[in-house]
Amino acid sequence: MEKLGRQLSVQDWKTIIEDFQLGPVKQGKWLALYPRLTILELALFNVLRKDFLLKSHVIVFMAEFSEILIPEADVDEGLGSVLEALRALVQAPVDGVSVSYALKEQMIVSVTSVFIVADGLHKSSHRLGAFARCD
């Protein structure tokens, strides 16, 4: 994942999640501030942070709104970022606080959902192949 600009606070994430659930008008507010893939990248960055408190919520958000966060033209790049984050989380040691087996499992299920929604098998199969081979 590339270096991101301004990071979002826990309160920002609570607001983003709520606004996205309220529909297109509220979503538009955030999409005007950040490109779609940037929101995805910020979500993935925060899921990997040890001190971030809303990991599970952000993982669900990412899966629920993946069709919005990963535009058709950017499917390959978006799925690459998602798989990179999954690899990092799965390889992270379990400490029971910032990384648990339940969090890893939730991320695996959510990334699978994102991949299916984005039709990654057809649009980004080389990413999945590289992930499976651990390239």
Buried (B, 14 or more C-beta within 10 A) or exposed (E): BEEBEEEBEBEBBEBBBEBBEEEEEBBEEBBEEBEBBBBBBBBBBBBBEEEBEBBBBBBBBBBBBBEBBBBEEBBBBBBBBBBBBBBBBEEBEEEEEBBBEEBBEBBEEBBEBBBEBBEBEEBBEEBBEBBEEEE
